[in-house]
Amino acid sequence: MGWAAFSDFDETYLAHAATPGQRAHLTALEAASMIGGVAAGPVLGKGIELAGVDAVPVLLALPTAGCLAATWWLIRATREGPSS
């Protein structure tokens, strides 16, 4: 229930794609995914309760922007070759 979008397939793929030093971080990724999956609903509900229904688009855009920023960072951090 609390796995969000992180499934067993993703874990297997990451375990094979990661170097031995990076594999230790998979546990932290799993924990963060579980916490995020469980906490997202109540946090969003509290945000709507405090800010009002009109703030829903902004409240949904904030985590989306965070995910896009994290994706951009991961792409740049894992790119092979010289940094640009």
C-alpha positions as CSV (number, residue, x, y, z in Angstrom):
1,M,0.0,0.0,0.0
2,G,2.7,2.5,0.9
3,W,5.0,1.7,-2.1
4,A,3.9,4.5,-4.3
5,A,5.3,4.0,-7.7
6,F,8.3,1.9,-6.5
7,S,7.6,-1.7,-7.3
8,D,9.6,-5.0,-7.1
9,F,10.4,-4.6,-10.8
10,D,11.9,-1.1,-10.2
11,E,14.0,-2.5,-7.3
12,T,15.3,-5.3,-9.5
13,Y,16.2,-2.9,-12.3
14,L,17.9,-0.5,-10.0
15,A,19.8,-3.3,-8.3
16,H,21.2,-4.4,-11.6
17,A,21.9,-0.9,-12.9
18,A,23.6,0.4,-9.7
19,T,27.2,-0.1,-9.0
20,P,28.1,-2.0,-5.8
21,G,28.6,1.3,-3.9
22,Q,25.2,2.6,-5.0
23,R,23.3,-0.5,-4.0
24,A,23.5,0.5,-0.4
25,H,21.3,3.5,-1.2
26,L,18.4,1.3,-2.4
27,T,17.3,0.7,1.2
28,A,17.0,4.4,1.7
29,L,15.1,4.7,-1.5
30,E,12.7,1.9,-0.4
31,A,12.1,3.6,2.9
32,A,11.5,7.0,1.4
33,S,9.1,5.5,-1.1
34,M,7.1,3.8,1.7
35,I,7.0,6.9,3.8
36,G,6.0,9.0,0.8
37,G,3.3,6.6,-0.2
38,V,1.8,6.5,3.3
39,A,2.2,10.2,4.2
40,A,1.2,11.8,0.9
41,G,-2.6,11.4,1.3
42,P,-2.9,12.8,4.9
43,V,-0.4,15.6,4.1
44,L,-2.3,16.7,1.0
45,G,-5.6,16.5,3.0
46,K,-4.2,18.7,5.7
47,G,-2.9,21.2,3.1
48,I,-6.3,21.4,1.5
49,E,-7.9,21.8,4.9
50,L,-5.6,24.7,5.8
51,A,-5.3,26.4,2.5
52,G,-8.8,25.7,1.1
53,V,-10.1,23.9,-2.0
54,D,-8.9,26.7,-4.3
55,A,-5.3,25.8,-3.5
56,V,-5.5,22.2,-4.7
57,P,-3.7,22.9,-8.1
58,V,-0.8,24.6,-6.3
59,L,-0.7,21.8,-3.7
60,L,-0.5,19.2,-6.4
61,A,2.0,21.2,-8.5
62,L,4.5,21.4,-5.6
63,P,5.4,17.7,-5.3
64,T,5.2,17.4,-9.1
65,A,7.9,20.2,-9.4
66,G,10.0,18.4,-6.8
67,C,9.8,15.1,-8.7
68,L,10.7,16.8,-11.9
69,A,13.7,18.5,-10.2
70,A,14.8,15.2,-8.7
71,T,14.5,13.5,-12.1
72,W,16.5,16.2,-13.8
73,W,19.2,15.9,-11.1
74,L,19.3,12.1,-11.4
75,I,19.6,12.3,-15.2
76,R,22.5,14.8,-15.0
77,A,24.2,12.9,-12.1
78,T,24.1,9.6,-13.8
79,R,25.0,10.8,-17.3
80,E,28.2,9.2,-18.6
81,G,30.9,11.5,-20.1
82,P,32.1,14.9,-19.2
83,S,29.8,17.2,-17.3
84,S,28.4,20.2,-19.2
